Amino acid sequence: MDDLIKKISYCIERGKVNKSAPYPPDLKDQEGADELALKALETGVKPFEILDACNVGMKNIGEKFSRNEVFVPELLMAAKAMQAVMNHLKPYFQTGEVKKKGKFVIGTVAGDLHDIGKNLVSMVVEGNGWEVIDLGVDVKTNKFLEVISNNRNCTVGLSALLTTTMANMSNTVAEIKNNFPDIKVIVGGAPVTREAAIKMGADAYGDNPQQAVEILEQFLAG
Ligand code: B1M
């Protein structure tokens, strides 16, 4: 099992999507993240362990990027490999619960194109019984305001992965609170901290998708 987990991490780090993928050339004809994730699930590895393995791979490629050892195309291939894994994990996050507990509007803030973490949060929240309205990436404040005005009972989730877009996140939180003081806002993403969330005026900080669900449950309970 450990071997499978390590191989998944490595495939994410190297951007090896599946066996037929020609990239990277030194891993040609070897199994990729796609096949290995499926194999891991079949042998009883827990979906969250597979996610952790992916995060290790992403962390490693991110560090290489910081050291200028790889560039944006390599990050894109890593993202593609992780998407292949997420396609297999999605069914495991579905509880089959039909009743919707409420609406959750989520998006990556303006100027930010990172969506893997946001997609994970969407998937897990939806799987736990919420109706999710996913606005995608680079979502301007006005878009959030428009969607909230049409869904007055929603909770909003904002994701940011760049330190530079945290300022946009802060502006979006402020505008949501100015226009809709009763709407609760959860913020998250790698550079965001609990302290930053408080400073922005957000109602909560989510470190990971499960925490986002726990916060939503708390809001629901009042
Ligand atoms: Co970019 N990138 N990237 N990137 N990228 C980072 C974030 C970076 C840390 C890499 C590095 O330098 N080491 C760095 C940011 C530095 C900084 O600001 N401090 C960086 C940079 C600089 C850039 C560009 C500027 C590079 C360039 O063009 N020169 C550029 C910016 C583009 C833009 O957004 N305008 C860029 C582009 C890209 C790609 C498009 C190539 C690609 C993204 C593809 C995609 O998302 N579809 C990419 C990638 C893949 C990364 C890294 C390697 C991986 C990010 C990721 O998906 N992680 C990343 C390095 C790293 O993070 N180690 C990096 C896995 C994901 C599951 O984690 O998103 O953190 P994460 O989500 C977590 C939690 O944060 C949390 O739950 C998730 C699961 O635990 N969470 C929430 C997230 N949102 C939440 C919301 C919640 C609650 C929890 O409630 C609402």
Residues whose N, C-alpha, C, O or C-beta is under 5 A from the ligand:
A	BS01	B1M	M58 K59 I61 G62 E63 F65 S66 V72 L75 L76 A79 G111 D112 L113 H114 D115 I116 G117 K118 L120 V121 G157 L158 S159 L161 L162 T163 T164 I186 V187 G188 G189 A190 G206 D207 N208 P209 A212
